[in-house]
């Protein structure tokens, strides 16, 4: 499932640089994650980097965008054509 950034976000920007899919952008008051690009870092890392680097745990799973690990990997492959995933 894609992640979303909650109201706890302090707009520090730590998450944006860590996203391998460029799914995180600065919003009006908090950073936002594009669910069409978020793969929970499947294909790039063993765990979600945004939640790892966030000092306030603002990135959380988004129940409105439930996806299996296989679906996340397929999304990653579409975002990174010709590349080999580092994780599966």
C-alpha positions in Angstrom: 0.0 0.0 0.0 1.2 3.5 -0.7 2.3 5.7 2.1 0.8 9.1 3.0 2.2 11.9 5.1 0.2 12.8 8.1 -0.4 16.2 9.8 2.5 15.5 12.1 4.8 16.5 9.3 7.2 19.3 10.3 8.1 20.0 6.6 11.8 19.3 7.2 12.2 17.7 3.8 14.2 14.7 4.9 11.9 12.3 3.2 11.9 13.9 -0.2 15.6 13.3 -0.9 15.3 9.6 0.1 12.4 8.7 -2.2 13.8 6.5 -5.1 10.6 7.1 -7.1 10.4 10.9 -6.6 6.9 10.4 -5.2 7.3 13.0 -2.4 6.9 16.7 -3.0 6.5 19.8 -0.8 2.8 20.6 -0.3 1.1 23.7 1.0 1.6 22.9 4.6 3.1 19.4 4.7 4.9 17.2 2.3 2.7 14.9 0.2 3.2 11.5 -1.4 1.9 10.7 -4.9 0.3 7.2 -4.4 0.8 6.5 -8.1 4.6 6.6 -7.6 4.9 5.3 -4.0 6.1 1.6 -3.9 7.0 1.6 -0.2 10.5 1.4 -1.6 9.8 -2.1 -2.9 12.3 -2.6 -5.7 14.8 -0.2 -4.2 15.2 -1.0 -0.5 14.1 -3.5 2.1 12.0 -1.0 4.0 10.4 2.4 3.4 13.1 5.1 3.5 10.7 8.0 4.1 9.5 6.6 7.4 13.1 5.6 8.4 14.4 9.2 8.1 11.3 11.1 9.3 11.9 12.5 12.8 8.2 12.6 13.7 6.9 9.4 12.0 4.7 11.3 9.6 4.8 8.8 6.7 2.2 6.1 7.4 0.6 3.4 5.3 -2.4 4.8 3.4 -5.4 2.4 3.8 -7.0 4.1 0.8 -4.3 2.7 -1.4 -4.0 -1.0 -0.5 -1.5 -2.9 -2.7 0.2 -6.3 -2.5 4.0 -6.5 -2.5 3.7 -7.9 -6.1 1.6 -4.9 -7.2 4.1 -2.6 -5.6 7.0 -4.3 -7.5 5.1 -4.1 -10.8 4.6 -0.3 -10.2 8.3 0.0 -9.5 9.1 -1.8 -12.8 6.9 0.7 -14.7 8.6 3.7 -12.9 12.1 2.3 -13.6 12.0 0.6 -17.1 15.0 -1.4 -18.0 16.3 -1.5 -14.4 16.6 -4.5 -12.2 14.9 -4.3 -8.8 17.3 -4.5 -5.8 14.6 -6.1 -3.7 11.6 -8.2 -4.6 
